[in-house]
Amino acid sequence: MPSQDASQSTPNTAVEPITRDRSSNRNGDRPLRIAWLIYRGNPHCGGQGVYSRYVAREIAAMGHHIEVISGEPYPELDDPSQLVKMPGLDLYRASNPFRVPWPWEFRDRVDLAEFAIMCGAGFPEPWAFSMRARKYLETRRGDFDLIHDNQCFGTGLLGMMNDGWPVVATLHHPITVDRDLELEHASGRWRRFNLRRWYAFLGMQMKVAREMPRLVTVSESSKRDIIAQMGVKEDRLHIVPVGVDQDSFKPMPEVKRVKGRIMTTASADVPMKGLTPLLEGLAKLRTENPDAHLVIIGRTKEKSATPALIERLGLSGVVEFVSGVAQERIVELYAEAEVAVVPSLYEGFSLPAIEAMACGVPLVATTGGALPEVVGPDGIAALTVEPGNADALAQAIGRMLGDAELRERLGAAGRDRVLNRFTWRRTAEGMLEHWYAQLEEQGVTL
């Protein structure tokens, strides 16, 4: 069955109504019906699309009904019939960012407000999506037991709760960290002004997050930071780690390692991902190891300073960007690498870390944010260094490239750690526990 288009504003008649069993309890005697909201789900940029894909897959495999209601760009789901497309103005499409829509594209006041906010250098997507989702869900009152919001926190969610919907939400990490790091690295007063305008949506998100009855986050580090920076009450915030697709991300012994190949994933060209200290570290490393070269899963944004930095450091020809490729190709790239690196200044969790470890690739990671929780102590399943330290990155990567026995030991230990701790089924089970708990707290009888 193809995906649905929510712009038609029609109920999903393909969903067979489920009779409520009054004897059911929170242990899951009756399958749940979940509306999963994600304001953008690009599978090739950031982890939100990946997270939504695998949670939806596992929830459905456990016998529950879930529909992923998404704005552009849409996620790739294992079952396309789970996807409900919620088209907006798509103002930030990769081929035409900050585009001006044609007059006939404006359908209502939400569209007009979304465009106006963008023209004022703001980021309106979370707000606009939440308003559209609320309107759409009014047509689906009998189809869902609960709404789960993934990192949107638009004011439309408050409206959904006022409408009587049980709502749970995932907050991966406080976006205040992204804002503060970008401001710290911004050059010029005008740039800092524009960044503050762009991140103005954080005021809305913090207000909505504080009103949520139950929140899920992905690590102890994120939990601490959300409480400290967003004012969320501790008893409302619960930890459910993410997982990795262990059937896809696995060693490929038939693929030959490329001498000196280093791999990293930069889902966004922003300071938080630590690409600058990694490039500086690579330049230092190449003075002693000329075979060292870097493959980056990601791409630079328009007017990025990264290409100029690569040229200034003398790294032209030894740094390759790869983007928009299938997951199978990413696994092959891991198999070709001698070392994987997560150089982030901060991570709420880090899917790239556990994907690399699941592939058996020895990992160098910083201690930014939740990374110590994910990869473990230094030297056990990965080498860890201080975030933002180019010298430390160069030293750790060089140590790894020069010691085949160390690479083999850490690669095997990293894979064991991931297999024993991080699976999408465990993530889905954690979600279900909190969904049933929230329904019980609100007195909803299934």
Secondary structure, DSSP 8 states (H G I E B T S, - for coil): ---EEGGG----TTS------TT--TTTSS--EEEEEES---TTSSSHHHHHHHHHHHHHHTT-EEEEEE-SS----SSGGGEEE-----TT-TTSTT----GGG--SHHHHHHHHHHHTT---HHHHHHHHHHHHHGGGTTT-SEEEEES---THHHHHHHTT--EEEE--S-THHHHHHHHHH--SHHHHHHHHHHTTHHHHHHHHHHH-S-EEES-HHHHHHHHHHH---GGGEEE----B-TTTS---TTS---TTEEEEE-SSSSGGG-HHHHHHHHHHHTTT-TT-EEEEES---TT-SHHHHHHHTT-TTTEEEE-S--HHHHHHHHHH-SEEEE--S--SS-HHHHHHHHTT--EEEE-STTHHHHH-SBTTTBEEE-TT-HHHHHHHHHHHHT-HHHHHHHHHHHHHHHHHH-BHHHHHHHHHHHHHHHHHHTT---
